[in-house]
Every structure is written in structure tokens, then in C-alpha cells.
């Protein structure tokens, strides 16, 4: 969920992919075999070699540099193959074609299920991942099991949500920082009235954000039990979100700038986008993408659905996984263990990444870290509290990547037409159900 | 007799092998890069690969599904509308420019020729990124105009206007290309015909309608067929703009984008192959009809 989208690269990728579509989509799965033992991993590390890592997480650059310094005979080729969905498309593409598959891929928690169910990524249990039980906080550790027994990735970061807000803007117009979503709507009106160029946030329909908001509101639209799937966006949590957010959409209180575009970064920098409710992995992106606004932004707990509540949700957060087609799984595992559970964690924390490791989440040093970007605020305390208050029982679809790809076709229409969010969600539900049915899942109500 | 027929047979055999020798390399490449992918797509389109349940033969079920698929028809209707409006505008502009260049009354003819052709040399992806930036109502050219004049132009990337915005990009890209086709056809008309027309007292307009247009009809038909194929395959421009306007450009915006989404977001390779084959057949039929009509007029 981070760093900038690269439209040019994506466009070229699309064009090439289409050219390949007809000829190169019939690759077959060889079935999951996993990798070697921890001893094999150690041997691979000593022997050295070259691995390719597909990731968009900015802090990995330093991790790779440190890793190569520590193991001089290992060469790590870090490639940004796109952000989130773009990268999954490229990865799926490479896996289907059976060539060009990386040895390590960054995969967000919501997307792991789709790769795991198709046996496209390796079960890391035997290589040493099963010994890491307790190393990671329960939310992310649950997620990397992807609803099964295997361990399909190591948690790299987590995304307990918080409200990032531009304090300078709030101070300038004398608006209170909202603590509930009702107050958020009120603040949106006040800011926009004070200056028509200022919007409380930028949103043109984002599947990850919407599902996280519903998650925090206590909704359970997805129920998954093996291959039996239920989708229902009429439960209380979903309805609550739709009704509140509809006010912002209908009154034109949200900036219609697409996330991760140049215009979006400019909006975050110049104060026309006043808040950003998102995951705790965001600070690194603020520092790299919005350097001009250093000192303007602060972090507050996520606004609540109930006054005085403490509910939170996860948004984004990624793991590093190893594709089944990787030629050097042992070396790849050595790298991801270094990056996610070894020395790499400290490197990444120093650059503003948010950990998934229990030890770091509760360490004094971590909690007392002062963020220069946020005017010296000890923002990790807010994030860590949010991590503890994540509402339990949420699950994503085993084909969430597809579902998210049609979000803008359905719910997105509420942002540009007379369709309401509730109608958009109903449409999304229907299309997601249809797809599940076609793919052989059993649909329950 | 035997002494006569033996060399004859040998000669006949040698002749046939020589032919294959010439055509062989082409046929091999043709079969590998052209026939094999088509055959493989047809093969794929007869199966269905599910996340749960695996791969199995389904006969023509994918075709039945595609022909009843509202998404498919919607995307087809959209490119058909594009075809009916954008292609005539583009070809008319190209023709106008070609005639102007050919008239010999234009100062800086070579400059205009290269300047108008230049957009075709810009890769479609780059062109679309550039136009996408200009279309921006916040930081783009449209936004600047709004700020400078205190007006509020409609957003070119809104769902109602985005097809016209794409049409504008495509026109900008391909007027020069079509102009060059027309212009080179105009250059080969013998000058004696113009002299004869002048002696007969024909004006410029008359020369155009009676000599130039009939003479380049073949080029017009070719350009039209290219444009039809290009339109049915519309992909780069909407796919790039989708980053900027995800709600306006849906995953079934054009048949090719639908195919792409089916294949790479939904992993429905088989169904995608089916849609691609249907679109290929449709394009062939439409292009063939246009060619037949064009040739009949020619006769």
C-alpha cells in the first residue's frame, strides 16, 4: 500500500501483457512442494547466488544494501514492479507464463489468499517459518496463514489505522480534530466552507479503504469457510459506513484526486487535502513523497463510530512471500527472514516503517521514537494502541484481488453519478458473488 | 520410354521442392507466430479453469456466455459509437490536410507535413500521459485555464466526456498517419490530368471531386479499414487514463480492456480467449464488408 504508482511503467506493462495474453496464459501449476529445511537455508546463504525481489516498500532498499554487505556473495536485485494490484497482475502474469517469476514478492495480507489457494506461493513452514510463532503480532500472523494450515509469507509490516491530519490547516481555520466520524463530517463542512479549495480528504473510491472502514464499524460482509463464501453488505457495520460516507460524497466534501498520483501528493503537501485516515505504514511515504509538508502533519487516533470507543482496523500491511516457481527458495527465505524477523526490521523501523513484530511493538525505544516529520510527535504510541484495538473476526475473500479490481466499476460509480454508496455496495456484492460462483466456490447467504 | 519419363519425374519432383524451399521459411514463421497462437486461443476457449474444481472441457459454453454477456455488449457498443463518430472526423481532417499540402498553395509545405505527422511518432502511452496531464482540472491545462479566466470548464475525464477525450487523443495521434497515406496517393496522380482539367476550365473544387478523390479511393478504403481495426482494439489510451479516472473508465470499457481484466484480474484466461476470438471475427467481418463496398464503387 505504499509509494508512488508509476503510470508509464504500468501502461507499458499493460500493452506487453495484452500482446502476451493470447499465447502465454496456459501455464500449469506444478503443485506446492515448499522448500528445504532450515539447514538448507543456511547452506544456500553460504553458497551465495542471486535472487530477485519484487517490492514497492521503500525501506527495503537499505535492507538489501545491508544484507548484501553482510553476505557479500549474495546479490539481491530489488525491482519495483508496480504498487499493489499492478504488481499482482505482473506476478500472476509471470506465474502463468512460467518465466520471469521473482524469488520474493511483496504481497498484501488481503491478497495472500488468492495466491495461496492457487498454490502459486510456497508454504514456508519447513524452512523455519513455523519456529517464528509468537514473533509476530497475532493479526498479521493470522493473515499469513491465509485461512489454512500453511505459512505463505512472513509479515513485513502491519497497518493499524490512524488519522493523519494537517495540523496547520486545522489550526488556521480553527477546526477541532474529529474524534468520531460524525465530527469528521462536521469538520469536513467547516473546512470546505472556510476555503472551497480545502477538502477533508481525497477519495474517489478505494476498495481497501472502504473494507477497512466497514471492518472498524464492526461489519462482517465476508464470511469464508474453506471454499464456502458469503458476501453481505447490508449488515449493520456496512450500512453505518455507507450512510456516513454518503454525506461527504453527496455534499462534494471529498477531493476527487486519485490516490498515489502526482496531484494527490501535491494536495497532501499544499494543505488542500486535510486528513488521511490510513494504515500505520504511511509515515515512510510521507517522508519520501511529501517532504515539503514536514512539520505540518500530526497523527490522531482513528475517529470512532461510537463516542468514546476505541475500535480500530487494519489497512494494508504486507508480507514477503516466495513464489512456488522461484529457482532458489532457500536463499529467498534467508532474505525474507532477515528482512522481516532479523536485523532488517531495525533498519526498516529507523526509516519509519511500522513493525509486525511483537518485541518491537512493545519496546520502549519504539514507543518513544519521536518523528521529526510530525513535529517530534511520538506517533508510534497511537499506532501501537490502534494495533491492540483492531476489531476481531474480519476476513477477506479468497479472491479479494479480483473483487477489488471491480470496486470502481460498482461502488466507484457513487462518486461520479446519482448512484448511492449503498446501491454501489449491493452491485459490488452481486458481481463478487457471480465471480465466486463461476470460480466454483459455494455461495452462502 | 523409361529413359524419357525418369528425368521428367525427377524434374517435377525438383520443381516442387524448390517451391517449398522458397515458401518454407515464411510458412514456418507464419505458422509459429500467427496460426499457432490463434489455434491455441481457440483451444483455450473450449475450456474453463476454475479456482475451485480445476480445468475442464466445456465445449461452446464460453461462447454462449459471451454472447449473452451485458459487459461484452456494452464495451462493443462503446467502441462502435467511437467508430461512427471519431473515425469520420479523423479521416476528414487527414484528407483536408493532405489536399491542402497537395494543392501546392501552402507556404512551408514540408514543415506542415512533418509537424502534422510528428504526433504519430510519439508512443501512444506517452501521448496519453501528456494529454491526461493537460485534461487535469486541478493541476493540468484545463485547471490552469479555469484559474486564469475564472471559469469552470467541464471535466474531460468525467464519465460523460471521457470517450470524447479519448477520441481527441486518438485523432491527434493518427491524423498525420492517415494524411501521409492520402498524400502519397495524391502524389502519384499524373500531372497531365490536371493540365487537361485546366484546359477544360475546371476549378480547384472540381479537380478535387472529379480527379483527386476518385483516384485515391483505394487509399481511403485502406485508411478506413486500418481505423476500424484500430478502434476495435482500443486499449492503450483508456488503460492509461484509468489511473486518473478509475470511475469513468471501467474494467469493461472496451473489448480489449475487458479481455485484459478477465485474464489478469480475474484469471479467466479461457473466457478472455473467447471474447478475443469473437472480437477478431467481428473485426474481420466489418473490415471485409467495408472493403467489398469500397471495391465495388471503384469498379
Boltz contact constraints between the chains, C-beta under 6 A:
constraints:
  - contact:
      token1: [A, 7]
      token2: [B, 243]
      max_distance: 6.0
  - contact:
      token1: [A, 11]
      token2: [B, 125]
      max_distance: 6.0
  - contact:
      token1: [A, 11]
      token2: [B, 240]
      max_distance: 6.0
  - contact:
      token1: [A, 14]
      token2: [B, 239]
      max_distance: 6.0
  - contact:
      token1: [A, 15]
      token2: [B, 236]
      max_distance: 6.0
  - contact:
      token1: [A, 18]
      token2: [B, 260]
      max_distance: 6.0
  - contact:
      token1: [A, 21]
      token2: [B, 263]
      max_distance: 6.0
  - contact:
      token1: [A, 22]
      token2: [B, 37]
      max_distance: 6.0
  - contact:
      token1: [A, 22]
      token2: [B, 41]
      max_distance: 6.0
  - contact:
      token1: [A, 23]
      token2: [B, 37]
      max_distance: 6.0
  - contact:
      token1: [A, 25]
      token2: [B, 269]
      max_distance: 6.0
  - contact:
      token1: [A, 89]
      token2: [B, 264]
      max_distance: 6.0
  - contact:
      token1: [A, 117]
      token2: [B, 51]
      max_distance: 6.0
  - contact:
      token1: [A, 205]
      token2: [B, 247]
      max_distance: 6.0
  - contact:
      token1: [A, 227]
      token2: [B, 52]
      max_distance: 6.0
  - contact:
      token1: [A, 263]
      token2: [B, 138]
      max_distance: 6.0
  - contact:
      token1: [A, 263]
      token2: [B, 139]
      max_distance: 6.0
  - contact:
      token1: [A, 402]
      token2: [B, 265]
      max_distance: 6.0
  - contact:
      token1: [A, 402]
      token2: [B, 266]
      max_distance: 6.0
  - contact:
      token1: [A, 405]
      token2: [B, 265]
      max_distance: 6.0
  - contact:
      token1: [A, 406]
      token2: [B, 251]
      max_distance: 6.0
  - contact:
      token1: [A, 408]
      token2: [B, 246]
      max_distance: 6.0
  - contact:
      token1: [A, 408]
      token2: [B, 247]
      max_distance: 6.0
  - contact:
      token1: [A, 409]
      token2: [B, 250]
      max_distance: 6.0
  - contact:
      token1: [A, 409]
      token2: [B, 251]
      max_distance: 6.0
  - contact:
      token1: [A, 412]
      token2: [B, 247]
      max_distance: 6.0
  - contact:
      token1: [A, 415]
      token2: [B, 247]
      max_distance: 6.0
  - contact:
      token1: [A, 416]
      token2: [B, 159]
      max_distance: 6.0
  - contact:
      token1: [A, 416]
      token2: [B, 247]
      max_distance: 6.0
  - contact:
      token1: [A, 439]
      token2: [B, 50]
      max_distance: 6.0
  - contact:
      token1: [A, 439]
      token2: [B, 51]
      max_distance: 6.0
  - contact:
      token1: [A, 440]
      token2: [B, 50]
      max_distance: 6.0
  - contact:
      token1: [A, 440]
      token2: [B, 52]
      max_distance: 6.0
  - contact:
      token1: [A, 440]
      token2: [B, 53]
      max_distance: 6.0
  - contact:
      token1: [A, 441]
      token2: [B, 52]
      max_distance: 6.0
